[in-house]
């Protein structure tokens, strides 16, 4: 199984809502990532989890809260988002974090719209 | 931090022609250079990568070349097909992955 899955595929939420994005991989990878991708832009790193511990937080606002319940699952909890947070949210995984030759596998993304 | 520049931003070729996309980076310590293809509505998919100790790598119609001295690397697609149409991102790994701005490739039948 060389797949990273993400749910939901699409999400529309109001600025007062609380929602969560989910990501799952069963490749035995110990590093998982959240990226944000705006239209016609490259992915931008948000968070890195290594061995279920948050190792990188790229100065992301606290309205985004990541969680790694176990080595296969990664969540992104959303609260009080702004319309400018609308984007494609990508999850990725790799064998380890911050190592040489570290191929990252991406999921299909969750298309988030904040009204 | 690492700065990755990618050119061109758009590229249109006729089916069967070759396409070349170029990237430059700033940090000589960077050691891994993947290329991703992203189709509409999908996540990026790795198509080829190259390590810092290799100058060239080929996989069927796709090849990547790396010039560590000049700090640039290129993606070459030969005999292009309409299904090659997508956005292509170069990336550079130096602790974290940094992406180029992307190239929208259109292959006209």
Interface residues (C-beta under 8 A of the other chain):
Chain A: X4 X40 X41 X42 X43 X44 X45 X48 X56 X90 X92 X98 X100 X101 X102 X103 X104 X105 X106 X107 X108 X109
Chain B: X31 X32 X34 X36 X41 X42 X43 X44 X45 X46 X49 X51 X89 X93 X95 X96 X97 X98 X99 X100 X101 X102
